[in-house]
Amino acid sequence: MPGKEYECKDCGRAFLIYEEKKTLICPSCDGENITLKQAKPLPQWIIEKNNIKPG
């Protein structure tokens, strides 16, 4: 992934910030209460859908 995913604690929006852009400001509310969003495993239904063989 070209950037890291962050989450605004004020409005709850998740967004990417690219490595070369170091400003941590929410694009929705211009808030600065930003945290790094933790990676979560994919839901089981997405894994099963990706494993279905075509044909």
Summary of the structure (lengths in Angstrom):
residues: 55
radius of gyration: 15.5
end to end distance: 30.7
largest distance: 49.3
contacts: 101
relative contact order: 0.23
helix: 15%
strand: 25%
